[in-house]
């Protein structure tokens, strides 16, 4: 089942090869190792993202270089990346945040290898090509809250046989002819069977997400808030709004009315180091929240979310 899932997923992504692993973080860890990253190498990552990237870089003893984001897209800013490149830079990890593809063409101009983090963007496209095909390697996450799920799980894809063979070798340590540090990062056949089923439904999942996003766009088009960029490759893993006022207060008031919402990122990474070097990430954290958007959300419920949010927002901005 694992081999079948790998084959089907590679076909869906338009890549030559795919390797299943047990989580998206494991996928990042093994991708870095397969690329030859080692202690004291520098890996460029954005601040406005979950700590999986920070952990994966730290697992190998490399140095995380945390850069700012583009305020319009909330993705890693290519200009900040270029300014942060040194002789020790080994790779850039570029997440497609909340389902919106990052500017891969600008990121690749530097000549530094790029790992696409597609944990939130499976099924998305860049210039009509699937996300995961632009970088040197790409990783996916199939955690329970992701676009498609295997409960826990992840995937590495690439057109490079050498890189994929490296990931596959490091994924498990049993029955090897030599000894080096390898990992128990395998996916089970049960998880892969779930993944195959989910993969067949992926297009429908994304169509429903886009339908809900369209309803939100229509509901909020006259509001003084910043809506997500309209991009044909966007799959809307999150529907992220940016506005004046305190997101925490609005989140609490929405919850009191039965609507779950949240800050889309728990904490910008640069704040773990008491750094002030990422003002756009700070602004995004200060002003943003995400509204419910998932395939089983009915159109009626989406309309209720929009109505309740409008009431709460207007009450807080009189």
C-alpha positions as CSV (number, residue, x, y, z in Angstrom):
1,X,0.0,0.0,0.0
2,X,2.9,2.4,0.7
3,X,4.4,1.8,-2.7
4,X,1.0,2.3,-4.3
5,X,0.5,5.5,-2.5
6,X,3.9,6.8,-3.5
7,X,3.3,6.0,-7.1
8,X,-0.2,7.6,-7.2
9,X,1.0,10.7,-5.3
10,X,3.9,11.2,-7.6
11,X,1.5,11.0,-10.6
12,X,-0.8,13.5,-9.0
13,X,2.1,15.9,-8.3
14,X,3.7,15.5,-11.7
15,X,7.0,14.4,-10.2
16,X,9.1,11.4,-11.0
17,X,9.5,10.0,-7.5
18,X,7.9,10.1,-4.1
19,X,8.7,8.6,-0.7
20,X,6.2,8.2,2.2
21,X,7.3,9.0,5.7
22,X,5.6,9.3,9.1
23,X,5.2,13.1,9.3
24,X,5.8,16.4,7.5
25,X,8.5,17.2,9.9
26,X,10.3,13.9,9.2
27,X,10.0,14.8,5.5
28,X,11.8,18.1,6.1
29,X,14.5,16.4,8.2
30,X,15.3,13.8,5.7
31,X,15.1,16.3,2.8
32,X,17.8,18.4,4.4
33,X,20.0,15.4,5.1
34,X,19.6,14.1,1.5
35,X,20.7,17.5,0.2
36,X,23.9,17.2,2.3
37,X,23.0,19.8,4.9
38,X,25.0,19.5,8.1
39,X,26.0,21.2,11.3
40,X,26.7,24.9,11.0
41,X,25.2,25.2,7.5
42,X,22.6,27.9,7.2
43,X,19.0,27.2,6.2
44,X,16.8,30.1,5.4
45,X,13.2,29.9,6.7
46,X,10.4,32.4,7.2
47,X,9.3,33.7,10.6
48,X,5.6,33.4,10.0
49,X,5.2,29.6,10.0
50,X,4.9,26.8,12.5
51,X,7.9,25.5,14.5
52,X,8.2,22.3,12.4
53,X,10.8,24.1,10.2
54,X,12.8,25.4,13.1
55,X,12.9,21.9,14.6
56,X,13.9,20.1,11.4
57,X,16.8,22.5,10.9
58,X,17.9,22.2,14.5
59,X,17.8,18.3,14.3
60,X,20.8,18.4,12.0
61,X,22.7,21.1,14.0
62,X,22.3,23.6,11.1
63,X,21.7,27.3,11.7
64,X,18.2,28.6,11.1
65,X,18.3,32.0,9.4
66,X,14.8,33.5,10.0
67,X,13.6,36.0,7.5
68,X,10.6,38.2,7.0
69,X,7.5,37.7,4.9
70,X,5.8,39.5,2.0
71,X,2.9,41.4,3.7
72,X,0.6,40.9,0.7
73,X,0.9,37.1,0.5
74,X,2.2,36.1,4.0
75,X,4.8,33.9,2.2
76,X,8.5,34.1,2.5
77,X,9.9,37.3,1.0
78,X,12.4,36.6,-1.9
79,X,14.1,40.0,-1.4
80,X,14.7,39.2,2.3
81,X,16.0,35.8,1.3
82,X,18.5,37.3,-1.2
83,X,19.8,39.7,1.5
84,X,20.3,36.8,3.9
85,X,22.4,34.5,1.7
86,X,26.0,33.9,2.7
87,X,28.7,31.5,1.8
88,X,27.3,29.1,4.4
89,X,23.7,29.1,3.0
90,X,22.8,25.5,2.1
91,X,19.0,25.7,1.3
92,X,15.9,27.8,1.5
93,X,12.6,26.2,2.8
94,X,9.7,27.9,1.2
95,X,6.2,27.1,2.6
96,X,3.1,27.8,0.5
97,X,1.3,29.5,3.4
98,X,-2.4,28.7,4.0
99,X,-2.6,27.2,0.5
100,X,-1.3,30.2,-1.5
101,X,1.8,29.3,-3.6
102,X,5.0,31.2,-2.8
103,X,7.0,33.1,-5.5
104,X,9.1,30.2,-6.5
105,X,10.6,31.8,-9.7
106,X,12.0,34.7,-7.6
107,X,13.3,32.3,-4.9
108,X,15.1,30.2,-7.5
109,X,16.9,33.1,-9.0
110,X,19.4,33.1,-6.2
111,X,20.7,29.7,-7.3
112,X,20.3,28.3,-3.7
113,X,18.5,25.0,-3.5
114,X,14.8,25.4,-2.5
115,X,12.7,22.9,-0.6
116,X,9.0,23.5,-1.2
117,X,7.0,23.1,1.9
118,X,3.6,22.0,0.6
119,X,2.2,21.0,3.9
120,X,-0.7,23.4,3.5
121,X,-0.9,23.4,-0.3
122,X,-1.4,19.9,-1.7
123,X,-3.3,20.3,-4.9
124,X,-2.4,23.9,-5.5
125,X,-0.7,25.1,-8.7
126,X,2.0,27.5,-9.8
127,X,1.4,28.6,-13.5
128,X,-0.9,25.7,-13.9
129,X,1.8,23.2,-12.7
130,X,1.3,21.4,-9.4
131,X,3.0,22.8,-6.3
132,X,6.0,20.6,-5.5
133,X,7.5,20.6,-9.0
134,X,9.4,23.9,-8.9
135,X,11.9,23.2,-6.1
136,X,14.7,20.7,-5.7
137,X,12.6,18.7,-3.3
138,X,9.1,19.2,-1.9
139,X,7.5,17.9,1.3
140,X,3.9,17.3,2.2
141,X,2.1,16.7,5.5
142,X,-0.9,14.4,6.0
143,X,-1.6,15.3,9.6
144,X,-5.3,15.1,10.8
145,X,-5.8,18.9,10.2
146,X,-4.3,19.1,6.8
147,X,-6.0,19.2,3.4
148,X,-5.8,15.4,3.0
149,X,-4.9,13.1,5.9
150,X,-3.5,9.8,6.8
151,X,-3.9,10.6,10.5
152,X,-0.1,11.1,10.7
153,X,2.1,11.1,7.7
154,X,4.1,12.9,5.1
155,X,5.7,12.7,1.7
156,X,8.9,13.8,-0.1
157,X,8.7,14.3,-3.9
158,X,11.4,15.2,-6.4
159,X,12.5,14.5,-10.0
160,X,16.0,13.8,-8.7
161,X,16.6,10.0,-8.3
162,X,19.7,10.8,-6.2
163,X,17.9,12.9,-3.7
164,X,14.9,10.5,-3.4
165,X,17.2,7.5,-3.0
166,X,18.9,9.4,-0.2
167,X,15.6,10.0,1.6
168,X,14.5,6.4,1.1
169,X,17.7,5.1,2.5
170,X,17.5,7.3,5.6
171,X,13.8,6.6,6.2
172,X,14.6,3.2,7.8
173,X,17.6,1.4,9.4
174,X,16.8,-2.3,9.2
175,X,18.7,-4.7,6.9
176,X,21.4,-2.3,5.7
177,X,24.8,-3.3,4.5
178,X,26.6,-0.5,6.3
179,X,26.0,1.5,9.5
180,X,25.2,5.2,9.7
181,X,22.6,7.0,11.6
182,X,19.2,6.3,10.0
183,X,15.6,6.8,11.3
184,X,12.4,5.0,11.9
185,X,10.3,7.3,9.8
186,X,8.3,4.8,7.9
187,X,4.6,5.1,7.0
188,X,2.4,2.1,7.7
189,X,0.3,0.4,5.0
190,X,-2.9,1.3,7.0
191,X,-2.0,5.0,6.7
192,X,-1.1,4.6,3.1
193,X,-4.5,3.0,2.4
194,X,-6.2,6.0,4.0
195,X,-4.0,8.3,1.9
196,X,-5.0,6.6,-1.4
197,X,-8.7,7.0,-0.5
198,X,-8.1,10.7,0.4
199,X,-6.1,11.3,-2.7
200,X,-9.1,10.3,-4.8
201,X,-11.2,12.9,-3.0
202,X,-8.6,15.7,-3.1
203,X,-10.1,17.6,-6.1
204,X,-13.5,17.6,-4.4
205,X,-12.0,18.8,-1.1
206,X,-10.3,21.7,-2.9
207,X,-13.4,22.6,-4.9
208,X,-15.4,22.9,-1.7
209,X,-12.7,25.0,0.0
210,X,-12.8,27.4,-3.0
211,X,-16.6,27.5,-2.9
212,X,-16.6,28.6,0.8
213,X,-13.8,31.1,0.1
214,X,-16.0,32.6,-2.7
215,X,-18.8,33.0,-0.2
216,X,-16.5,34.8,2.2
217,X,-15.2,37.1,-0.5
218,X,-18.7,38.1,-1.4
219,X,-19.7,38.6,2.2
220,X,-16.7,40.8,3.1
221,X,-16.0,42.7,-0.1
222,X,-17.2,46.0,1.4
223,X,-15.4,45.6,4.7
224,X,-12.3,47.6,5.6
225,X,-10.3,44.4,6.0
226,X,-7.6,42.7,3.9
227,X,-8.8,39.5,2.3
228,X,-6.6,36.6,1.0
229,X,-5.0,37.2,-2.4
230,X,-7.2,35.9,-5.3
231,X,-4.8,33.4,-7.0
232,X,-5.9,30.6,-9.3
233,X,-3.5,28.3,-7.6
234,X,-4.7,29.0,-4.1
235,X,-6.5,26.1,-2.3
236,X,-7.5,27.9,0.9
237,X,-6.2,25.7,3.6
238,X,-6.9,28.7,5.7
239,X,-9.1,31.8,5.0
240,X,-7.0,34.5,6.6
241,X,-8.3,38.0,7.3
242,X,-6.2,41.0,8.3
243,X,-7.8,43.9,10.1
244,X,-7.4,46.7,12.6
245,X,-8.2,45.8,16.2
246,X,-7.3,42.9,18.6
247,X,-7.8,39.5,17.0
248,X,-7.9,37.8,20.4
249,X,-11.0,39.8,21.3
250,X,-12.8,38.9,18.1
251,X,-11.8,35.3,18.5
252,X,-13.3,35.2,22.0
253,X,-16.5,36.8,20.8
254,X,-16.9,34.5,17.9
255,X,-16.3,31.5,20.1
256,X,-19.0,32.7,22.5
257,X,-21.4,32.6,19.5
258,X,-20.3,29.1,18.5
259,X,-17.8,30.0,15.8
260,X,-14.2,28.7,16.0
261,X,-11.5,30.9,14.7
262,X,-7.8,31.4,15.5
263,X,-4.6,33.2,14.8
264,X,-3.2,31.3,11.8
265,X,0.3,31.0,13.3
266,X,0.8,30.4,17.0
267,X,3.9,32.6,17.3
268,X,6.4,34.1,14.7
269,X,9.7,32.2,14.9
270,X,11.9,35.3,15.4
271,X,10.1,35.9,18.7
272,X,11.6,32.7,20.1
273,X,15.0,34.5,19.8
274,X,13.9,37.9,21.0
275,X,14.6,39.3,17.6
276,X,12.9,42.4,16.1
277,X,14.0,41.7,12.5
278,X,10.7,40.6,11.0
279,X,8.2,43.5,11.2
280,X,5.9,42.1,8.5
281,X,5.6,38.8,10.5
282,X,4.8,40.9,13.6
283,X,2.1,42.8,11.8
284,X,0.6,39.7,10.4
285,X,0.5,38.1,13.8
286,X,-1.0,41.3,15.4
287,X,-3.7,41.7,12.8
288,X,-4.7,38.3,11.4
289,X,-7.2,35.5,12.1
290,X,-8.5,32.6,10.1
291,X,-12.2,31.6,9.8
292,X,-13.6,28.1,9.5
293,X,-13.0,26.6,6.0
294,X,-13.1,22.8,5.5
295,X,-14.9,20.4,3.1
296,X,-17.7,19.3,5.5
297,X,-18.7,22.9,6.3
298,X,-22.1,23.4,4.7
299,X,-22.9,26.5,2.6
300,X,-25.5,27.4,5.2
301,X,-22.9,27.2,8.0
302,X,-20.5,29.2,5.9
303,X,-23.1,31.9,5.6
304,X,-23.7,31.8,9.3
305,X,-19.9,32.2,9.9
306,X,-19.9,35.3,7.6
307,X,-23.0,36.8,9.3
308,X,-21.7,36.3,12.8
309,X,-18.2,37.6,11.9
310,X,-19.8,40.7,10.4
311,X,-21.8,41.4,13.5
312,X,-18.7,40.9,15.8
313,X,-16.4,42.9,13.5
314,X,-18.9,45.8,13.2
315,X,-19.5,45.8,17.0
316,X,-15.7,46.1,17.5
317,X,-15.2,48.8,15.0
318,X,-18.0,51.3,15.7
